[in-house]
Amino acid sequence: MATAIISNSGAGSYTIVHVSDGDWRHPEKAATLATVAVEGGGRRLASMAVAAAKAYRQSEFNEYFIELERYAPAIGAYLREAGFSRWARAYSDGKRFDIMTTNIGECLNAALADAHKLPIQCLMEYIRNMLQQWFYERRGDASKMGGYITAWAEGEIGKRLALSRNWHPEPIDMYRFNVHDGHFGGIIDLKVRTYTCRVFDFDKLPCGHALAAARSHNIHPYSLCSSYYQTEALLCAYADPIMPVGSQAD
């Protein structure tokens, strides 16, 4: 899988990184860096690219990307050649976008900043001990959550419920509704869990439109959430403790 990442690499400088995989038709472009250093414009370019990458609907993506191409034609051409499905959520063929929202490599590098110069054996023990602590803490946090879904998911549902409080869905059949939010309208299907805005499709968490439709038929919001958001799923993720290696003599 190839990914376009935009990160700050200095004052006013942003870097777009494309890492190719086996089916990228220009393998010599693997790990190519296209650095944009525009006085006063780097932040704007990054904002446009991130907005395009995170857009849910293709029409929304196209608006952002056209603006990006006008502002930085070379970067626009590069990202277009890479293929939208490789870096834009709206054109994703699977479920890989916005599931992991952080750069795990950079996070790990930051966490190991003080351990980089250690001998390899000591470094591995440092990592093991760090993961042991992380698992312990996260397992404890999850065990304190008393709800059916995680605290974060509950917060998102709460915000979306408040946003959709005055939306009035129009029933089409038992599962499908036409929902307008004042700016955008579309068809929500509670059976297959899809909506024209595509937030429900990608997040696997009901959008405001889905919640408005569910409320009209007394359907509990939690029943529309993916099992990945259940507190039990979070507990299972950290169920196995990270154990010390122990002494070789033993």
C-alpha positions as semicolon CSV with decimal commas, in nm:
position;residue;x (nm);y (nm);z (nm)
1;M;0,000;0,000;0,000
2;A;0,126;0,345;-0,087
3;T;0,051;0,645;0,130
4;A;0,079;1,020;0,094
5;I;0,172;1,185;0,422
6;I;0,200;1,557;0,485
7;S;0,412;1,666;0,777
8;N;0,584;1,976;0,903
9;S;0,956;1,962;0,825
10;G;1,051;2,310;0,930
11;A;0,924;2,664;0,934
12;G;0,687;2,709;0,640
13;S;0,797;2,378;0,487
14;Y;0,575;2,074;0,432
15;T;0,670;1,743;0,279
16;I;0,454;1,506;0,080
17;V;0,589;1,152;0,101
18;H;0,483;0,874;-0,134
19;V;0,599;0,519;-0,063
20;S;0,533;0,277;-0,347
21;D;0,451;-0,088;-0,329
22;G;0,486;-0,373;-0,576
23;D;0,208;-0,269;-0,812
24;W;0,303;0,101;-0,833
25;R;0,390;0,142;-1,198
26;H;0,700;0,353;-1,129
27;P;0,893;0,152;-0,865
28;E;1,190;0,385;-0,898
29;K;0,977;0,651;-0,732
30;A;0,962;0,460;-0,405
31;A;1,005;0,688;-0,105
32;T;1,008;0,997;-0,332
33;L;0,995;1,327;-0,145
34;A;0,824;1,631;-0,295
35;T;0,915;1,917;-0,062
36;V;0,718;2,237;-0,076
37;A;0,882;2,537;0,089
38;V;0,663;2,835;0,010
39;E;0,693;3,152;0,213
40;G;0,364;3,189;0,394
41;G;0,204;2,920;0,177
42;G;0,324;2,591;0,319
43;R;0,057;2,577;0,586
44;R;-0,217;2,655;0,335
45;L;-0,100;2,378;0,103
46;A;-0,091;2,128;0,387
47;S;-0,440;2,232;0,495
48;M;-0,580;2,179;0,145
49;A;-0,413;1,840;0,105
50;V;-0,529;1,714;0,445
51;A;-0,884;1,836;0,377
52;A;-0,885;1,649;0,045
53;A;-0,743;1,333;0,201
54;K;-1,002;1,330;0,480
55;A;-1,309;1,420;0,272
56;Y;-1,582;1,156;0,286
57;R;-1,767;1,231;-0,038
58;Q;-1,600;1,232;-0,379
59;S;-1,771;1,561;-0,470
60;E;-1,625;1,718;-0,155
61;F;-1,281;1,572;-0,236
62;N;-1,294;1,709;-0,591
63;E;-1,358;2,062;-0,463
64;Y;-1,054;2,050;-0,233
65;F;-0,831;1,884;-0,489
66;I;-0,914;2,130;-0,768
67;E;-0,816;2,410;-0,529
68;L;-0,491;2,229;-0,445
69;E;-0,406;2,180;-0,815
70;R;-0,457;2,549;-0,881
71;Y;-0,236;2,643;-0,588
72;A;0,041;2,385;-0,647
73;P;0,012;2,222;-0,994
74;A;0,324;2,007;-0,953
75;I;0,208;1,855;-0,624
76;G;-0,142;1,807;-0,766
77;A;-0,001;1,622;-1,067
78;Y;0,214;1,403;-0,842
79;L;-0,076;1,305;-0,619
80;R;-0,303;1,245;-0,918
81;E;-0,042;1,016;-1,076
82;A;-0,005;0,824;-0,751
83;G;-0,376;0,742;-0,763
84;F;-0,648;0,884;-0,540
85;S;-0,736;0,544;-0,394
86;R;-0,387;0,529;-0,239
87;W;-0,422;0,834;-0,019
88;A;-0,776;0,978;-0,027
89;R;-1,053;0,842;0,192
90;A;-1,327;0,929;-0,060
91;Y;-1,172;0,695;-0,318
92;S;-1,068;0,420;-0,081
93;D;-1,164;0,069;-0,193
94;G;-1,144;-0,073;0,160
95;K;-1,163;0,023;0,525
96;R;-0,804;0,128;0,578
97;F;-0,845;0,507;0,603
98;D;-0,891;0,685;0,936
99;I;-0,877;0,357;1,127
100;M;-0,523;0,440;1,237
101;T;-0,489;0,817;1,236
102;T;-0,134;0,854;1,363
103;N;0,205;0,792;1,207
104;I;0,311;0,493;1,416
105;G;0,675;0,519;1,307
106;E;0,712;0,877;1,427
107;C;0,523;0,800;1,750
108;L;0,757;0,512;1,828
109;N;1,065;0,719;1,744
110;A;0,951;0,990;1,984
111;A;0,885;0,735;2,259
112;L;1,232;0,585;2,210
113;A;1,418;0,915;2,185
114;D;1,610;0,847;2,507
115;A;1,686;0,485;2,420
116;H;1,825;0,512;2,065
117;K;2,188;0,488;2,176
118;L;2,140;0,180;2,390
119;P;2,291;-0,155;2,284
120;I;2,038;-0,364;2,091
121;Q;1,967;-0,602;2,378
122;C;1,905;-0,315;2,616
123;L;1,692;-0,139;2,354
124;M;1,470;-0,445;2,313
125;E;1,424;-0,471;2,688
126;Y;1,340;-0,100;2,700
127;I;1,071;-0,151;2,434
128;R;0,931;-0,457;2,612
129;N;0,910;-0,271;2,942
130;M;0,745;0,028;2,773
131;L;0,481;-0,195;2,612
132;Q;0,425;-0,371;2,944
133;Q;0,344;-0,036;3,103
134;W;0,126;0,076;2,810
135;F;-0,081;-0,243;2,817
136;Y;-0,123;-0,222;3,194
137;E;-0,240;0,141;3,181
138;R;-0,476;0,093;2,885
139;R;-0,620;-0,224;3,034
140;G;-0,690;-0,027;3,352
141;D;-0,849;0,262;3,161
142;A;-1,073;0,024;2,966
143;S;-1,181;-0,159;3,280
144;K;-1,309;0,171;3,426
145;M;-1,543;0,228;3,132
146;G;-1,888;0,120;3,243
147;G;-2,068;0,175;2,914
148;Y;-2,147;-0,067;2,632
149;I;-1,925;0,134;2,397
150;T;-1,601;0,318;2,474
151;A;-1,597;0,664;2,629
152;W;-1,469;0,814;2,303
153;A;-1,749;0,654;2,099
154;E;-2,008;0,768;2,353
155;G;-1,876;1,122;2,319
156;E;-1,901;1,109;1,939
157;I;-2,255;0,970;1,954
158;G;-2,351;1,245;2,198
159;K;-2,220;1,520;1,969
160;R;-2,393;1,373;1,665
161;L;-2,721;1,331;1,854
162;A;-2,713;1,697;1,956
163;L;-2,633;1,805;1,599
164;S;-2,922;1,606;1,451
165;R;-3,183;1,689;1,716
166;N;-3,400;1,890;1,476
167;W;-3,355;1,681;1,163
168;H;-3,672;1,512;1,039
169;P;-3,623;1,190;0,839
170;E;-3,876;1,092;0,574
171;P;-3,938;0,714;0,571
172;I;-3,910;0,531;0,240
173;D;-3,951;0,178;0,372
174;M;-3,869;-0,014;0,691
175;Y;-3,495;0,056;0,674
176;R;-3,445;0,348;0,434
177;F;-3,506;0,715;0,501
178;N;-3,455;1,043;0,322
179;V;-3,275;1,275;0,566
180;H;-3,201;1,647;0,516
181;D;-2,978;1,842;0,751
182;G;-3,041;2,188;0,605
183;H;-2,737;2,172;0,378
184;F;-2,719;1,817;0,248
185;G;-2,975;1,546;0,187
186;G;-2,953;1,179;0,106
187;I;-3,069;0,824;0,162
188;I;-2,987;0,643;0,486
189;D;-3,013;0,264;0,491
190;L;-3,009;0,132;0,848
191;K;-2,998;-0,231;0,735
192;V;-2,671;-0,207;0,539
193;R;-2,553;0,094;0,742
194;T;-2,482;0,337;0,461
195;Y;-2,562;0,701;0,390
196;T;-2,492;0,931;0,099
197;C;-2,255;1,143;0,312
198;R;-2,043;0,824;0,359
199;V;-1,954;0,909;0,720
200;F;-2,159;0,610;0,840
201;D;-1,992;0,390;0,577
202;F;-1,635;0,476;0,671
203;D;-1,652;0,542;1,046
204;K;-1,872;0,240;1,123
205;L;-2,032;0,474;1,376
206;P;-2,376;0,625;1,302
207;C;-2,365;0,976;1,160
208;G;-2,621;1,238;1,258
209;H;-2,844;1,137;0,967
210;A;-2,847;0,772;1,082
211;L;-2,920;0,880;1,439
212;A;-3,212;1,097;1,326
213;A;-3,360;0,801;1,137
214;A;-3,298;0,565;1,429
215;R;-3,459;0,806;1,675
216;S;-3,776;0,822;1,464
217;H;-3,815;0,444;1,494
218;N;-3,690;0,400;1,853
219;I;-3,376;0,217;1,741
220;H;-3,099;0,235;2,000
221;P;-2,788;0,414;1,861
222;Y;-2,552;0,154;2,005
223;S;-2,708;-0,115;1,786
224;L;-2,575;0,073;1,482
225;C;-2,216;0,090;1,606
226;S;-1,947;-0,150;1,488
227;S;-1,836;-0,408;1,744
228;Y;-1,492;-0,245;1,731
229;Y;-1,631;0,039;1,943
230;Q;-1,753;-0,188;2,220
231;T;-1,579;-0,161;2,555
232;E;-1,540;-0,538;2,553
233;A;-1,341;-0,516;2,229
234;L;-1,106;-0,262;2,386
235;L;-1,058;-0,484;2,688
236;C;-0,980;-0,782;2,464
237;A;-0,717;-0,579;2,277
238;Y;-0,515;-0,540;2,599
239;A;-0,618;-0,864;2,769
240;D;-0,281;-1,041;2,736
241;P;-0,011;-0,891;2,960
242;I;0,341;-0,823;2,832
243;M;0,563;-1,048;3,044
244;P;0,932;-1,000;3,135
245;V;1,175;-1,221;2,942
246;G;1,337;-1,357;3,256
247;S;1,690;-1,473;3,322
248;Q;1,867;-1,700;3,070
249;A;2,003;-1,901;3,363
250;D;1,648;-1,997;3,457
